[in-house]
Amino acid sequence: MAINKEKDAEWGRRLQSLRNDKGLSQKELVASEIDLSLPTIQRYEAGELPSAKGINKIVKYFKCGKSWLLSGEGKKYPEADNPETPAPAHYIKEGGAAYAAGAPAQPFSIAEDLILAATVLESRTHYATALHMNIRSFYGALGATTELKVCQDRIADLQDQVDALRREVEGLKAPPVSSDQPAEPLEKVAM
């Protein structure tokens, strides 16, 4: 795969901003699970545009918006509205006012949000593309979550079966219950 040598100083500053939000040095970022080398991170922060694979690694690690990362448009942390994925409080905005990360989810109207989503999707802008990709991703994640729950339930059932079999084996290993009659030696029984 050819490396994109095109330069974009703004892109580099956005990557550096993400790193700074986490309080990481370039070396600490390399030591994290981002799977990028120090020279690669240095080139990216100097403005070299990454491959699609590099972009995806960065978006996945920082949980940042791909549109924001590439163009500066959109949300820096699109998952910030998800209470399960808190972001720094100063990035979580609701109605223009910041609220603390991990705050309870804000109430919403599905009907209103569907109308808004349809409007954005029909706009044929980069926002439409981003929303489309998010909808597909979230739908896939929802299916994966359901499959995971089925697997976890099946594992729990199998663990119960294993435990029952272990108890049964332990019962077979237990000494036989004695009777009033002394047991005949096996040699005599065989004769």
C-alpha atoms as an extended CHARMM CRD file, in Angstrom:
* protein
*
       191  EXT
         1         1  MET       CA              0.0000000000        0.0000000000        0.0000000000  PROA      1               0.0000000000
         2         2  ALA       CA              1.4360000000        3.3590000000       -0.9850000000  PROA      2               0.0000000000
         3         3  ILE       CA              1.9170000000        5.9230000000        1.7670000000  PROA      3               0.0000000000
         4         4  ASN       CA              0.1570000000        9.2020000000        1.1970000000  PROA      4               0.0000000000
         5         5  LYS       CA              2.9080000000       11.8400000000        1.3260000000  PROA      5               0.0000000000
         6         6  GLU       CA              0.5230000000       14.7860000000        1.0400000000  PROA      6               0.0000000000
         7         7  LYS       CA              0.8390000000       17.2430000000        3.9230000000  PROA      7               0.0000000000
         8         8  ASP       CA             -1.9280000000       18.8340000000        5.9660000000  PROA      8               0.0000000000
         9         9  ALA       CA             -0.7640000000       20.7900000000        9.0110000000  PROA      9               0.0000000000
        10        10  GLU       CA             -4.3310000000       21.0600000000       10.3690000000  PROA      10              0.0000000000
        11        11  TRP       CA             -4.7170000000       17.2730000000       10.3100000000  PROA      11              0.0000000000
        12        12  GLY       CA             -1.4830000000       16.9540000000       12.2990000000  PROA      12              0.0000000000
        13        13  ARG       CA             -2.7110000000       19.4700000000       14.8720000000  PROA      13              0.0000000000
        14        14  ARG       CA             -5.9850000000       17.5570000000       15.2610000000  PROA      14              0.0000000000
        15        15  LEU       CA             -4.0800000000       14.3140000000       15.9230000000  PROA      15              0.0000000000
        16        16  GLN       CA             -1.8490000000       16.1070000000       18.4320000000  PROA      16              0.0000000000
        17        17  SER       CA             -4.9810000000       17.5180000000       20.0960000000  PROA      17              0.0000000000
        18        18  LEU       CA             -6.3830000000       14.0010000000       20.5390000000  PROA      18              0.0000000000
        19        19  ARG       CA             -3.1130000000       12.8180000000       22.0530000000  PROA      19              0.0000000000
        20        20  ASN       CA             -2.9960000000       15.8310000000       24.3850000000  PROA      20              0.0000000000
        21        21  ASP       CA             -6.6080000000       15.2170000000       25.4950000000  PROA      21              0.0000000000
        22        22  LYS       CA             -5.4480000000       11.8530000000       26.8230000000  PROA      22              0.0000000000
        23        23  GLY       CA             -2.3640000000       13.4300000000       28.3680000000  PROA      23              0.0000000000
        24        24  LEU       CA             -0.0060000000       11.2230000000       26.3490000000  PROA      24              0.0000000000
        25        25  SER       CA              3.4110000000       11.9270000000       24.9220000000  PROA      25              0.0000000000
        26        26  GLN       CA              4.2000000000       10.5340000000       21.4870000000  PROA      26              0.0000000000
        27        27  LYS       CA              6.1800000000        7.7160000000       23.1280000000  PROA      27              0.0000000000
        28        28  GLU       CA              3.3260000000        6.9270000000       25.5150000000  PROA      28              0.0000000000
        29        29  LEU       CA              0.9520000000        6.7870000000       22.5670000000  PROA      29              0.0000000000
        30        30  VAL       CA              3.2440000000        4.2530000000       20.8610000000  PROA      30              0.0000000000
        31        31  ALA       CA              3.2740000000        2.1940000000       24.0760000000  PROA      31              0.0000000000
        32        32  SER       CA             -0.5380000000        2.1530000000       24.0660000000  PROA      32              0.0000000000
        33        33  GLU       CA             -2.6100000000       -0.2030000000       21.9620000000  PROA      33              0.0000000000
        34        34  ILE       CA             -2.7680000000        2.0940000000       18.9200000000  PROA      34              0.0000000000
        35        35  ASP       CA             -0.3670000000       -0.1330000000       16.9200000000  PROA      35              0.0000000000
        36        36  LEU       CA              1.5260000000        2.7170000000       15.2400000000  PROA      36              0.0000000000
        37        37  SER       CA              5.2770000000        3.3390000000       15.4240000000  PROA      37              0.0000000000
        38        38  LEU       CA              6.8610000000        6.4800000000       16.8560000000  PROA      38              0.0000000000
        39        39  PRO       CA              8.1700000000        7.6330000000       13.4340000000  PROA      39              0.0000000000
        40        40  THR       CA              4.6790000000        7.1420000000       11.9910000000  PROA      40              0.0000000000
        41        41  ILE       CA              3.0600000000        9.2150000000       14.7400000000  PROA      41              0.0000000000
        42        42  GLN       CA              5.7140000000       11.9090000000       14.2940000000  PROA      42              0.0000000000
        43        43  ARG       CA              5.1010000000       12.0410000000       10.5220000000  PROA      43              0.0000000000
        44        44  TYR       CA              1.3400000000       12.1870000000       11.0480000000  PROA      44              0.0000000000
        45        45  GLU       CA              1.6240000000       15.0340000000       13.5750000000  PROA      45              0.0000000000
        46        46  ALA       CA              3.9200000000       16.8350000000       11.1190000000  PROA      46              0.0000000000
        47        47  GLY       CA              1.0080000000       16.7230000000        8.6770000000  PROA      47              0.0000000000
        48        48  GLU       CA              1.5930000000       13.5890000000        6.5880000000  PROA      48              0.0000000000
        49        49  LEU       CA             -1.7910000000       12.1170000000        5.7600000000  PROA      49              0.0000000000
        50        50  PRO       CA             -2.1890000000        8.4830000000        6.8080000000  PROA      50              0.0000000000
        51        51  SER       CA             -3.5390000000        5.5260000000        4.8940000000  PROA      51              0.0000000000
        52        52  ALA       CA             -7.1360000000        4.4410000000        5.4760000000  PROA      52              0.0000000000
        53        53  LYS       CA             -5.7860000000        1.7600000000        7.8330000000  PROA      53              0.0000000000
        54        54  GLY       CA             -3.9070000000        4.3940000000        9.8630000000  PROA      54              0.0000000000
        55        55  ILE       CA             -6.9940000000        6.5870000000       10.0560000000  PROA      55              0.0000000000
        56        56  ASN       CA             -9.1030000000        3.6780000000       11.2780000000  PROA      56              0.0000000000
        57        57  LYS       CA             -6.5500000000        2.8320000000       13.9970000000  PROA      57              0.0000000000
        58        58  ILE       CA             -6.5950000000        6.4280000000       15.2210000000  PROA      58              0.0000000000
        59        59  VAL       CA            -10.4020000000        6.7050000000       15.1680000000  PROA      59              0.0000000000
        60        60  LYS       CA            -10.7680000000        3.3820000000       16.9950000000  PROA      60              0.0000000000
        61        61  TYR       CA             -8.1720000000        4.2140000000       19.6560000000  PROA      61              0.0000000000
        62        62  PHE       CA             -9.3240000000        7.7640000000       20.4100000000  PROA      62              0.0000000000
        63        63  LYS       CA            -13.0510000000        7.1200000000       19.7210000000  PROA      63              0.0000000000
        64        64  CYS       CA            -13.0210000000       10.3460000000       17.7440000000  PROA      64              0.0000000000
        65        65  GLY       CA            -15.1280000000       11.3690000000       14.7830000000  PROA      65              0.0000000000
        66        66  LYS       CA            -13.5760000000       10.3750000000       11.4610000000  PROA      66              0.0000000000
        67        67  SER       CA            -15.0550000000       13.4380000000        9.7690000000  PROA      67              0.0000000000
        68        68  TRP       CA            -13.6190000000       15.6960000000       12.4740000000  PROA      68              0.0000000000
        69        69  LEU       CA            -10.2250000000       13.9990000000       12.2640000000  PROA      69              0.0000000000
        70        70  LEU       CA             -9.9690000000       14.3880000000        8.4900000000  PROA      70              0.0000000000
        71        71  SER       CA            -11.6690000000       17.7300000000        7.9300000000  PROA      71              0.0000000000
        72        72  GLY       CA            -12.1880000000       19.4000000000       11.2990000000  PROA      72              0.0000000000
        73        73  GLU       CA            -15.9490000000       19.2760000000       10.7500000000  PROA      73              0.0000000000
        74        74  GLY       CA            -18.4160000000       17.3910000000       12.9150000000  PROA      74              0.0000000000
        75        75  LYS       CA            -17.9700000000       16.2100000000       16.4840000000  PROA      75              0.0000000000
        76        76  LYS       CA            -14.5560000000       15.5410000000       17.8990000000  PROA      76              0.0000000000
        77        77  TYR       CA            -15.9920000000       12.8110000000       20.1330000000  PROA      77              0.0000000000
        78        78  PRO       CA            -19.2670000000       11.5820000000       18.5590000000  PROA      78              0.0000000000
        79        79  GLU       CA            -19.7180000000        8.9210000000       21.2390000000  PROA      79              0.0000000000
        80        80  ALA       CA            -19.6580000000       11.5600000000       23.9720000000  PROA      80              0.0000000000
        81        81  ASP       CA            -23.4580000000       11.4550000000       24.1940000000  PROA      81              0.0000000000
        82        82  ASN       CA            -23.2320000000        7.7520000000       25.1020000000  PROA      82              0.0000000000
        83        83  PRO       CA            -22.9600000000        7.5220000000       28.9100000000  PROA      83              0.0000000000
        84        84  GLU       CA            -21.0880000000        4.2190000000       28.5390000000  PROA      84              0.0000000000
        85        85  THR       CA            -18.2760000000        6.0230000000       26.6860000000  PROA      85              0.0000000000
        86        86  PRO       CA            -17.5320000000        9.1680000000       28.6470000000  PROA      86              0.0000000000
        87        87  ALA       CA            -15.3970000000       11.8410000000       27.0390000000  PROA      87              0.0000000000
        88        88  PRO       CA            -13.8900000000       14.9060000000       28.6560000000  PROA      88              0.0000000000
        89        89  ALA       CA            -16.7130000000       17.0360000000       30.0470000000  PROA      89              0.0000000000
        90        90  HSD       CA            -15.8150000000       20.0730000000       27.9590000000  PROA      90              0.0000000000
        91        91  TYR       CA            -16.5920000000       18.0690000000       24.7880000000  PROA      91              0.0000000000
        92        92  ILE       CA            -20.0610000000       16.9700000000       25.8450000000  PROA      92              0.0000000000
        93        93  LYS       CA            -22.4890000000       19.6700000000       24.8070000000  PROA      93              0.0000000000
        94        94  GLU       CA            -26.2510000000       19.6840000000       25.0440000000  PROA      94              0.0000000000
        95        95  GLY       CA            -28.0930000000       22.7910000000       23.9550000000  PROA      95              0.0000000000
        96        96  GLY       CA            -24.8750000000       24.8110000000       24.0790000000  PROA      96              0.0000000000
        97        97  ALA       CA            -24.1870000000       24.0330000000       27.7470000000  PROA      97              0.0000000000
        98        98  ALA       CA            -21.5180000000       21.5630000000       28.8230000000  PROA      98              0.0000000000
        99        99  TYR       CA            -22.4580000000       18.8220000000       31.2610000000  PROA      99              0.0000000000
       100       100  ALA       CA            -20.2740000000       16.3830000000       33.1490000000  PROA      100             0.0000000000
       101       101  ALA       CA            -19.0580000000       13.2150000000       31.4560000000  PROA      101             0.0000000000
       102       102  GLY       CA            -21.0490000000       10.1990000000       32.5490000000  PROA      102             0.0000000000
       103       103  ALA       CA            -24.1390000000       12.3030000000       33.2400000000  PROA      103             0.0000000000
       104       104  PRO       CA            -27.4570000000       10.5590000000       32.6340000000  PROA      104             0.0000000000
       105       105  ALA       CA            -28.5430000000       10.3340000000       29.0060000000  PROA      105             0.0000000000
       106       106  GLN       CA            -30.6720000000       13.2320000000       27.8560000000  PROA      106             0.0000000000
       107       107  PRO       CA            -34.2840000000       12.3980000000       26.9290000000  PROA      107             0.0000000000
       108       108  PHE       CA            -35.0340000000       12.2920000000       23.2080000000  PROA      108             0.0000000000
       109       109  SER       CA            -37.9400000000       11.8000000000       20.8310000000  PROA      109             0.0000000000
       110       110  ILE       CA            -37.4880000000        8.9740000000       18.3410000000  PROA      110             0.0000000000
       111       111  ALA       CA            -39.9560000000       10.5510000000       15.9010000000  PROA      111             0.0000000000
       112       112  GLU       CA            -38.1640000000       13.9060000000       15.9580000000  PROA      112             0.0000000000
       113       113  ASP       CA            -34.7500000000       12.2790000000       15.6310000000  PROA      113             0.0000000000
       114       114  LEU       CA            -35.9280000000       10.1990000000       12.6550000000  PROA      114             0.0000000000
       115       115  ILE       CA            -37.0970000000       13.3640000000       10.9000000000  PROA      115             0.0000000000
       116       116  LEU       CA            -33.7780000000       15.0580000000       11.6330000000  PROA      116             0.0000000000
       117       117  ALA       CA            -31.8380000000       11.9960000000       10.4520000000  PROA      117             0.0000000000
       118       118  ALA       CA            -33.8590000000       11.8580000000        7.2230000000  PROA      118             0.0000000000
       119       119  THR       CA            -33.1590000000       15.5510000000        6.6140000000  PROA      119             0.0000000000
       120       120  VAL       CA            -29.4280000000       15.0330000000        7.0970000000  PROA      120             0.0000000000
       121       121  LEU       CA            -29.3830000000       11.9040000000        4.9120000000  PROA      121             0.0000000000
       122       122  GLU       CA            -31.2380000000       13.6950000000        2.1160000000  PROA      122             0.0000000000
       123       123  SER       CA            -28.7760000000       16.6100000000        2.2210000000  PROA      123             0.0000000000
       124       124  ARG       CA            -26.1670000000       14.5670000000        0.2910000000  PROA      124             0.0000000000
       125       125  THR       CA            -23.3900000000       16.2950000000        2.2380000000  PROA      125             0.0000000000
       126       126  HSD       CA            -20.4490000000       14.7490000000        4.0530000000  PROA      126             0.0000000000
       127       127  TYR       CA            -22.7050000000       14.8410000000        7.1250000000  PROA      127             0.0000000000
       128       128  ALA       CA            -25.1100000000       12.5350000000        5.2860000000  PROA      128             0.0000000000
       129       129  THR       CA            -22.2860000000       10.1270000000        4.5400000000  PROA      129             0.0000000000
       130       130  ALA       CA            -21.0740000000       10.2230000000        8.1370000000  PROA      130             0.0000000000
       131       131  LEU       CA            -24.5870000000        9.6360000000        9.4930000000  PROA      131             0.0000000000
       132       132  HSD       CA            -25.1420000000        6.7970000000        7.0350000000  PROA      132             0.0000000000
       133       133  MET       CA            -21.8810000000        5.1440000000        8.1300000000  PROA      133             0.0000000000
       134       134  ASN       CA            -22.7470000000        5.6100000000       11.8100000000  PROA      134             0.0000000000
       135       135  ILE       CA            -26.2130000000        4.1340000000       11.3650000000  PROA      135             0.0000000000
       136       136  ARG       CA            -24.7290000000        1.0760000000        9.6410000000  PROA      136             0.0000000000
       137       137  SER       CA            -22.0430000000        0.7250000000       12.3110000000  PROA      137             0.0000000000
       138       138  PHE       CA            -24.4780000000        1.0390000000       15.1940000000  PROA      138             0.0000000000
       139       139  TYR       CA            -26.8510000000       -1.4460000000       13.5720000000  PROA      139             0.0000000000
       140       140  GLY       CA            -23.9860000000       -3.9130000000       13.2010000000  PROA      140             0.0000000000
       141       141  ALA       CA            -22.9120000000       -3.3280000000       16.8050000000  PROA      141             0.0000000000
       142       142  LEU       CA            -26.4570000000       -3.9270000000       17.9910000000  PROA      142             0.0000000000
       143       143  GLY       CA            -26.5190000000       -7.2700000000       16.1570000000  PROA      143             0.0000000000
       144       144  ALA       CA            -23.1240000000       -8.1970000000       17.5760000000  PROA      144             0.0000000000
       145       145  THR       CA            -24.3460000000       -7.3440000000       21.0840000000  PROA      145             0.0000000000
       146       146  THR       CA            -27.3360000000       -9.6540000000       20.6200000000  PROA      146             0.0000000000
       147       147  GLU       CA            -25.0930000000      -12.4490000000       19.3270000000  PROA      147             0.0000000000
       148       148  LEU       CA            -22.7380000000      -11.9100000000       22.2610000000  PROA      148             0.0000000000
       149       149  LYS       CA            -25.6450000000      -12.2410000000       24.7280000000  PROA      149             0.0000000000
       150       150  VAL       CA            -26.7280000000      -15.5150000000       23.0710000000  PROA      150             0.0000000000
       151       151  CYS       CA            -23.1470000000      -16.8190000000       23.3290000000  PROA      151             0.0000000000
       152       152  GLN       CA            -22.8750000000      -15.7670000000       26.9690000000  PROA      152             0.0000000000
       153       153  ASP       CA            -26.1630000000      -17.5200000000       27.7820000000  PROA      153             0.0000000000
       154       154  ARG       CA            -24.9730000000      -20.6730000000       25.9860000000  PROA      154             0.0000000000
       155       155  ILE       CA            -21.6600000000      -20.5800000000       27.8750000000  PROA      155             0.0000000000
       156       156  ALA       CA            -23.5490000000      -20.2640000000       31.1750000000  PROA      156             0.0000000000
       157       157  ASP       CA            -25.7010000000      -23.2910000000       30.2280000000  PROA      157             0.0000000000
       158       158  LEU       CA            -22.6100000000      -25.3090000000       29.3140000000  PROA      158             0.0000000000
       159       159  GLN       CA            -20.9290000000      -24.3080000000       32.5890000000  PROA      159             0.0000000000
       160       160  ASP       CA            -24.0020000000      -25.5470000000       34.4850000000  PROA      160             0.0000000000
       161       161  GLN       CA            -23.7770000000      -28.8660000000       32.6050000000  PROA      161             0.0000000000
       162       162  VAL       CA            -20.0460000000      -29.1600000000       33.3790000000  PROA      162             0.0000000000
       163       163  ASP       CA            -20.7180000000      -28.4650000000       37.0600000000  PROA      163             0.0000000000
       164       164  ALA       CA            -23.4570000000      -31.1250000000       37.1280000000  PROA      164             0.0000000000
       165       165  LEU       CA            -21.1120000000      -33.6430000000       35.4830000000  PROA      165             0.0000000000
       166       166  ARG       CA            -18.3770000000      -32.8320000000       38.0050000000  PROA      166             0.0000000000
       167       167  ARG       CA            -20.7890000000      -33.4450000000       40.8690000000  PROA      167             0.0000000000
       168       168  GLU       CA            -21.7940000000      -36.7390000000       39.2670000000  PROA      168             0.0000000000
       169       169  VAL       CA            -18.1470000000      -37.8080000000       38.8810000000  PROA      169             0.0000000000
       170       170  GLU       CA            -17.4440000000      -36.8690000000       42.5060000000  PROA      170             0.0000000000
       171       171  GLY       CA            -20.4240000000      -39.0060000000       43.5110000000  PROA      171             0.0000000000
       172       172  LEU       CA            -18.9790000000      -41.9610000000       41.5990000000  PROA      172             0.0000000000
       173       173  LYS       CA            -15.6130000000      -41.5190000000       43.3280000000  PROA      173             0.0000000000
       174       174  ALA       CA            -17.1970000000      -41.5980000000       46.7830000000  PROA      174             0.0000000000
       175       175  PRO       CA            -16.6900000000      -44.7980000000       48.8090000000  PROA      175             0.0000000000
       176       176  PRO       CA            -19.5900000000      -47.2130000000       48.4960000000  PROA      176             0.0000000000
       177       177  VAL       CA            -22.2130000000      -47.1830000000       51.1900000000  PROA      177             0.0000000000
       178       178  SER       CA            -21.4350000000      -50.0450000000       53.5870000000  PROA      178             0.0000000000
       179       179  SER       CA            -23.9550000000      -52.7520000000       54.2270000000  PROA      179             0.0000000000
       180       180  ASP       CA            -24.3430000000      -55.0080000000       57.2310000000  PROA      180             0.0000000000
       181       181  GLN       CA            -22.7040000000      -57.8700000000       55.3300000000  PROA      181             0.0000000000
       182       182  PRO       CA            -18.9230000000      -57.8090000000       54.9230000000  PROA      182             0.0000000000
       183       183  ALA       CA            -17.8520000000      -57.5320000000       51.3150000000  PROA      183             0.0000000000
       184       184  GLU       CA            -16.5370000000      -60.6900000000       49.6320000000  PROA      184             0.0000000000
       185       185  PRO       CA            -12.9990000000      -60.3650000000       48.3130000000  PROA      185             0.0000000000
       186       186  LEU       CA            -12.9640000000      -60.1140000000       44.5410000000  PROA      186             0.0000000000
       187       187  GLU       CA            -10.7930000000      -63.2180000000       44.2340000000  PROA      187             0.0000000000
       188       188  LYS       CA            -13.4350000000      -65.3790000000       45.9550000000  PROA      188             0.0000000000
       189       189  VAL       CA            -16.2570000000      -63.9630000000       43.8740000000  PROA      189             0.0000000000
       190       190  ALA       CA            -14.4220000000      -64.7830000000       40.6710000000  PROA      190             0.0000000000
       191       191  MET       CA            -13.9550000000      -68.4600000000       41.6560000000  PROA      191             0.0000000000
